[in-house]
Amino acid sequence: MLRALTGMVMGASLFAMPAVAQSTISTVLSGEASGFQVMNSTTPDAFSFTAQTDVEPDGIPVASDEITIAGITEEVTASVADLGTGGSPKISVEGGQYTAGTVQVNAGDRLRVSILPDIGTFDQTYQARVTIGGGSAIFEVTTRAADTTPDGLVNFASVTNQEPNTLVASVDQTITGLEAPAAVSVSAAAGTPQVSFDEGVTWVASGTVANNGTVRVRLTS
């Protein structure tokens, strides 16, 4: 009799337990889901800056396109660093003053970075790394190539009635309009042409001339 009664009690327990167990499991899952949703993030969504090219080397800061910070759930530090190329990089948040120091940013904040090209430094690339929390990107600025085409045409006056087998030199021509030294070469079908720079006594087949420098040419008649 005792054995039968025990079986009946156990049977009653088996019928009652599933409802309690189901309620308990539901509560645990709900708690876990909520825990994942509120987890903090200090790494923003991926961001990037468009490289700027053919920039004038005039000593005026070049600003990047504006990015909006997203993906972080708490305030993080943002900073900018020169990657060894110069340019004094700085950052601005929400249209504020540019600074080379660190700033605090939140999701939804707008950020720009600027680079300052050196005056008269052509064909130079500057790079700055922008770090926001656990993410980073590079802003790159490249100045344009220097103009090495002289102003106008360089004409050497013809010389006639010269003795055969004689070295004959032109007058000096001043070269203007150059932003950087320009390559100079000379060629001819005959006469072993050569050039001399800045009224020098050395004659060569090629070389370079700076702005406002002089060039003359000679041939053997």
Secondary structure, 3 states (H helix, E strand, C coil): CHHHHHHHHHHHHHHHHHHHHHHHHHHHHHHHHHHHHCCCCCCCCCCCCCCEEEECCCCCCEECCCEECCCCCCCEEEEEEECCCCCCCEEEECCCCCECCCEEECCCCEEEEEECCCCCCCCCEEEEEEEECCEEEEEEEEECCCCCCCCCCCCCCCCCCCCCCCEEECCCEECCCCCCCEEEECCCCCCCCEEEECCCCCCECEEEECCCCEEEEEEEC
